[in-house]
Amino acid sequence: MLEKNSIKLPLTRTNYGKEVSLEVEQGARFNRVDFHCRNLNIGAYSYMHSGELYMVAKIGRYCSIAERVIIGVDPVGHPLDWLSTHPFQYTKKHSPIDTGLTYQSKWQDVEIGNDVWIGQEAMIMKGVKIGNGAVIGARSIVTQDVPEYAIVIGIPAKIIKYRFSDDVIEKLKAYPWWCLSPAELRLIMFDDIDAALEQMSDIKSWDDNTFKKVSVSIEKKQVFFKGE
Ligand SMILES: CC(C)(COP(=O)(O)OP(=O)(O)OC[C@H]1O[C@@H](n2cnc3c(N)ncnc32)[C@H](O)[C@@H]1OP(=O)(O)O)[C@@H](O)C(=O)NCCC(=O)NCCS
């Protein structure tokens, strides 16, 4: 079913969380990636070379994610104001004593828009929202939301510029081109943004259901599929 929809997932790897549900659109290709997330929608033609996915609910369409990227990291996964930060205080797995204490920080998913490029070894902290068309520089650590079409770099990541002028970004907001397949987009002049905007102004409706979807759930290392 995956092959039929040109989807690639590393299903033979064992690095999955206990219960993982994925909704994956056609053409998505995820290679050496560990899935520790719970419910994740992956948009059409997005790819990720390698890395780890923790608290993340959405990766939009046509996203490019480089090597060793980590998404949805918990900055307070251990208690900062207890005697120790070590989990022996609240997890039997790490301790010969049973204290009856629990420590659980809040689950907050990352959401990544469409056409987002994430550079090599970037890290995105939990709860962050990344707007359509944004770029995350290599080795950046993203701790705050990133606006549409912003380019951010550094630790913590800051905006250095935008990919386009305000005027172009405003126009782009009216054209969700990621609703279209590469075949439908083939006549667009990709390398001339003004010409592309002009061409897209002729498109009267944007159908968001263009792509085939496959549901994959992984429970206790067993994989179940549902889809077209
Ligand atoms: C973010 C990025 C797209 C910016 O590219 P750009 O627009 O050409 O930016 P510039 O090269 O003009 O850099 C602007 C400034 O930011 C600095 N800078 C660029 N990328 C940086 C990064 N990842 N971290 C820290 N500083 C960075 C530059 O040194 C420059 O500093 P200066 O103004 O003091 O000279 C690019 O640098 C990047 O990180 N791309 C991802 C590369 C990658 O991961 N490739 C592998 C997967 S395909």
The ligand as a MOL file (V3000), in Angstrom:
LIG
                    3D

  0  0  0     0  0            999 V3000
M  V30 BEGIN CTAB
M  V30 COUNTS 48 50 0 0 0
M  V30 BEGIN ATOM
M  V30 1 C 19.4450 29.5910 6.8040 0
M  V30 2 C 20.0820 29.6350 5.4190 0
M  V30 3 C 19.0880 29.1230 4.3750 0
M  V30 4 C 20.4240 31.0780 5.1520 0
M  V30 5 O 21.0110 31.1730 3.8870 0
M  V30 6 P 21.2810 32.6460 3.2430 0
M  V30 7 O 20.0100 33.3600 3.0960 0
M  V30 8 O 22.0770 32.4260 2.0100 0
M  V30 9 O 22.0550 33.3830 4.3900 0
M  V30 10 P 23.5190 33.9800 4.3910 0
M  V30 11 O 24.5030 32.9180 3.9820 0
M  V30 12 O 23.4770 35.2540 3.6300 0
M  V30 13 O 23.7630 34.2540 5.9400 0
M  V30 14 C 23.3030 35.3660 6.6250 0
M  V30 15 C 24.0670 35.4310 7.9450 0
M  V30 16 O 23.6400 34.3440 8.7840 0
M  V30 17 C 24.7600 33.4890 9.0850 0
M  V30 18 N 24.2360 32.1040 9.0230 0
M  V30 19 C 23.7310 31.4850 7.9310 0
M  V30 20 N 23.2640 30.2520 8.2780 0
M  V30 21 C 23.4970 30.1150 9.5940 0
M  V30 22 C 23.2350 29.0500 10.5040 0
M  V30 23 N 22.6500 27.9110 10.1290 0
M  V30 24 N 23.5680 29.2410 11.8040 0
M  V30 25 C 24.1720 30.3940 12.1950 0
M  V30 26 N 24.4410 31.4470 11.3670 0
M  V30 27 C 24.1110 31.2860 10.0820 0
M  V30 28 C 25.7920 33.8040 8.0160 0
M  V30 29 O 27.0770 33.5160 8.4610 0
M  V30 30 C 25.5640 35.2770 7.7960 0
M  V30 31 O 26.1470 35.9790 8.8600 0
M  V30 32 P 26.7880 37.4760 8.6300 0
M  V30 33 O 25.6380 38.3320 8.1850 0
M  V30 34 O 27.3160 37.8350 9.9840 0
M  V30 35 O 27.8200 37.2950 7.5890 0
M  V30 36 C 21.3330 28.7190 5.3310 0
M  V30 37 O 22.4600 29.3360 5.9040 0
M  V30 38 C 21.1460 27.3470 5.9850 0
M  V30 39 O 21.3920 27.1020 7.1580 0
M  V30 40 N 20.6960 26.3840 5.1380 0
M  V30 41 C 20.4940 25.0110 5.5000 0
M  V30 42 C 21.6620 24.1740 4.9760 0
M  V30 43 C 21.4710 22.7130 5.2470 0
M  V30 44 O 21.1370 22.2950 6.3240 0
M  V30 45 N 21.7280 21.9200 4.2160 0
M  V30 46 C 21.5940 20.4780 4.3070 0
M  V30 47 C 20.2540 20.0100 3.9320 0
M  V30 48 S 19.6910 20.3710 2.3150 0
M  V30 END ATOM
M  V30 BEGIN BOND
M  V30 1 1 1 2
M  V30 2 1 2 3
M  V30 3 1 2 4
M  V30 4 1 2 36
M  V30 5 1 4 5
M  V30 6 1 5 6
M  V30 7 2 6 7
M  V30 8 1 6 8
M  V30 9 1 6 9
M  V30 10 1 9 10
M  V30 11 2 10 11
M  V30 12 1 10 12
M  V30 13 1 10 13
M  V30 14 1 13 14
M  V30 15 1 14 15
M  V30 16 1 15 16
M  V30 17 1 15 30
M  V30 18 1 16 17
M  V30 19 1 17 18
M  V30 20 1 17 28
M  V30 21 1 18 19
M  V30 22 1 18 27
M  V30 23 2 19 20
M  V30 24 1 20 21
M  V30 25 1 21 22
M  V30 26 2 21 27
M  V30 27 1 22 23
M  V30 28 2 22 24
M  V30 29 1 24 25
M  V30 30 2 25 26
M  V30 31 1 26 27
M  V30 32 1 28 29
M  V30 33 1 28 30
M  V30 34 1 30 31
M  V30 35 1 31 32
M  V30 36 2 32 33
M  V30 37 1 32 34
M  V30 38 1 32 35
M  V30 39 1 36 37
M  V30 40 1 36 38
M  V30 41 2 38 39
M  V30 42 1 38 40
M  V30 43 1 40 41
M  V30 44 1 41 42
M  V30 45 1 42 43
M  V30 46 2 43 44
M  V30 47 1 43 45
M  V30 48 1 45 46
M  V30 49 1 46 47
M  V30 50 1 47 48
M  V30 END BOND
M  V30 END CTAB
M  END
